[in-house]
Amino acid sequence: MIGFAETLDHKKGNKFMRQTKSNFKTNVIYGMVVAFPFTIILIILVKLVDILRRIATFIGLESALAASIAIVLAVSLLFIIFYAVGAFMHTKIGALSFKSLEKKIFIQLPGYKIISNMLKGLADDKIESYRPALVQLCQFGASVFCFVMEENDNSTVTVFVPSVPTMTIGNLHVVELDRITFLEAKHREVVNCITDWGVGSKEIIGGAEVKGILKKAKNC
């Protein structure tokens, strides 16, 4: 009996270690997906501020006002860089270059594809992105916002349910198509609603006018 108990405790210990290791790996990956873009922006911003401060020192401007001006200019330059890169991506050469980099490098990053599609959907409503919808996950009439990732061949759909208020973390579910209510709201409106803790859902769902704003999946 003692030997059996020791074996059972050993198995429980190994299971706990595996779960801890898995949770650690998952949390690290999620953290990288969320923090990586902000880290890159912060590094660029710090470098720009440092360069502008050196220029200010060189021409004899070392006051607090000069430091404030350097920060404002750095932020402005950062937005100009983003705009220039975005404009370049809309050119034929830029689009081809970006697609090449995306296939070779970016697509390998965890979570890149979903973040990229959602950001493109926010930037331009004409760009096809994951379709926003409501999904019923239980039998008590409660529905949650989701994005339809794929429509399967067996009358089911794969949906991503974001974890409020973070769009890059959530759960995947495979559900029957009749549990889905597709939204006619724009992609960015649903994203804004989720990241704002549900604020704006009245405009998206429509309250009493829900039939005029939503389309039932079985009628699509």
C-alpha positions in Angstrom: 0.0 0.0 0.0 2.8 2.3 0.9 4.6 1.6 -2.4 1.3 2.2 -4.3 0.8 5.6 -2.5 4.4 6.6 -3.3 3.9 5.7 -7.0 0.6 7.7 -7.1 2.3 10.7 -5.5 5.2 10.4 -8.0 2.7 10.4 -10.9 0.9 13.4 -9.5 4.2 15.2 -9.1 5.2 14.5 -12.7 1.8 15.6 -14.0 2.0 18.8 -12.0 5.5 19.5 -13.4 4.3 18.9 -17.0 1.4 21.2 -16.5 3.6 23.9 -15.0 6.1 23.6 -17.9 3.2 23.8 -20.4 1.7 26.8 -18.7 5.1 28.5 -18.5 5.7 28.0 -22.2 2.2 29.1 -23.1 2.5 32.3 -21.0 5.9 33.1 -22.5 4.5 32.8 -26.1 1.4 34.8 -25.3 3.6 37.5 -23.6 5.9 37.7 -26.7 2.9 38.0 -29.1 1.4 40.9 -27.1 4.6 42.6 -26.0 6.8 42.3 -29.1 5.2 45.1 -31.2 5.2 47.5 -28.2 8.8 46.6 -27.4 10.0 47.4 -31.0 8.1 50.7 -30.9 9.6 51.6 -27.5 13.1 50.8 -28.7 12.7 52.9 -31.8 11.2 55.8 -29.8 14.1 55.7 -27.3 16.7 55.7 -30.1 15.0 58.7 -31.8 14.9 60.6 -28.5 18.6 59.9 -27.9 19.5 61.1 -31.4 17.5 64.3 -31.0 19.0 65.0 -27.6 22.5 64.6 -29.0 21.6 67.0 -31.8 20.2 69.5 -29.2 23.4 69.2 -27.2 25.5 69.8 -30.2 23.7 73.0 -31.1 23.7 74.2 -27.4 20.1 73.3 -26.4 20.2 71.4 -23.2 17.2 72.8 -21.3 14.1 71.0 -20.1 12.1 72.6 -22.9 14.6 71.2 -25.4 14.2 67.7 -23.9 10.4 68.0 -24.2 10.7 69.2 -27.8 12.9 66.2 -28.5 10.3 63.8 -27.2 7.5 65.4 -29.2 9.7 65.3 -32.3 10.6 61.7 -31.7 6.9 60.7 -31.5 6.1 62.7 -34.6 8.9 61.1 -36.5 7.7 57.7 -35.4 4.3 58.3 -36.8 5.9 59.7 -40.0 7.9 56.5 -40.3 4.8 54.3 -39.8 3.0 56.4 -42.5 5.9 56.1 -44.9 6.2 52.4 -44.4 2.4 52.0 -44.9 2.5 54.1 -48.0 5.4 52.1 -49.4 3.5 48.8 -48.7 0.7 50.1 -51.1 3.2 50.4 -54.0 3.8 47.4 -56.2 7.4 47.0 -55.1 6.6 47.4 -51.5 3.7 44.9 -51.6 5.9 42.3 -53.3 8.8 42.9 -50.8 6.5 42.6 -47.8 4.9 39.4 -49.1 8.3 37.9 -49.5 9.3 38.8 -46.0 6.0 37.7 -44.6 6.3 34.2 -46.2 9.9 33.7 -45.1 10.0 35.3 -41.6 6.8 36.9 -40.2 4.5 34.0 -40.8 6.7 31.9 -38.5 6.0 34.1 -35.5 3.3 32.7 -33.2 0.0 34.6 -33.6 1.3 36.8 -36.4 -1.4 35.7 -38.9 -4.4 36.5 -36.7 -2.9 39.8 -35.5 -2.0 40.8 -39.1 -5.5 40.1 -40.4 -7.2 41.9 -37.6 -5.0 45.0 -37.9 -5.7 45.0 -41.7 -9.4 44.8 -41.0 -9.1 47.7 -38.6 -7.2 49.8 -41.1 -9.5 49.1 -44.1 -13.0 47.7 -44.0 -12.7 46.6 -47.6 -9.9 44.1 -46.7 -11.3 40.7 -46.0 -10.7 39.6 -42.4 -12.1 37.1 -40.0 -15.9 37.6 -39.9 -17.3 38.9 -36.6 -20.2 37.0 -35.1 -22.0 35.9 -31.9 -21.7 32.3 -30.9 -23.9 30.4 -28.4 -21.6 28.3 -26.3 -24.1 27.1 -23.7 -27.8 26.1 -23.4 -28.9 29.1 -21.4 -29.2 31.7 -24.2 -25.8 33.3 -23.5 -23.8 34.4 -26.6 -20.3 35.7 -26.8 -18.5 37.8 -29.5 -16.2 35.7 -31.7 -14.5 35.7 -35.1 -15.1 32.9 -37.6 -11.8 31.6 -38.6 -12.9 28.8 -41.0 -16.1 27.2 -42.2 -15.7 23.4 -42.2 -17.2 20.8 -44.5 -19.3 19.1 -41.9 -21.7 22.1 -41.1 -19.4 23.3 -38.3 -17.3 26.4 -38.0 -14.1 27.1 -36.1 -14.4 30.3 -34.1 -11.9 32.3 -32.0 -13.3 33.8 -28.8 -11.0 36.6 -27.5 -10.2 37.0 -23.9 -11.5 40.5 -23.0 -9.9 43.0 -23.4 -6.9 41.3 -25.2 -7.6 40.4 -28.8 -4.5 38.2 -29.1 -5.4 35.7 -26.3 -8.5 33.6 -26.2 -10.0 30.2 -27.0 -10.8 28.2 -30.1 -14.1 26.3 -30.5 -15.6 24.1 -33.2 -19.3 24.6 -33.1 -22.4 23.8 -35.2 -23.2 26.5 -37.8 -26.7 27.1 -36.3 -25.0 28.4 -33.1 -23.5 31.3 -35.1 -25.2 34.7 -35.6 -23.1 36.7 -38.1 -22.8 40.4 -37.4 -23.3 43.0 -40.0 -21.2 45.4 -37.9 -17.8 46.4 -39.2 -14.8 44.4 -38.1 -13.2 47.4 -36.2 -16.4 48.1 -34.4 -16.5 44.7 -32.9 -12.8 44.8 -32.0 -13.3 48.2 -30.3 -16.2 46.8 -28.4 -14.2 43.9 -27.1 -11.2 46.0 -26.1 -13.4 48.5 -24.4 -15.0 45.8 -22.1 -18.3 45.7 -24.1 -18.8 49.4 -24.5 -20.5 50.0 -27.9 -22.3 46.6 -28.0 -25.6 48.5 -28.1 -24.7 49.9 -31.5 -23.4 46.6 -32.7 -26.3 44.4 -31.6 -29.0 47.0 -31.7 -31.1 46.0 -28.7 -34.8 45.8 -29.7 -33.8 46.1 -33.4 -31.6 43.0 -33.3 -33.5 41.3 -36.1 -32.6 44.2 -38.5 -29.0 44.2 -37.6 -28.2 40.5 -37.3 -28.4 37.6 -39.7 -29.1 34.1 -38.5 -26.5 31.7 -39.9 -29.2 29.3 -41.2 -30.6 32.1 -43.4 -27.1 33.1 -44.9 
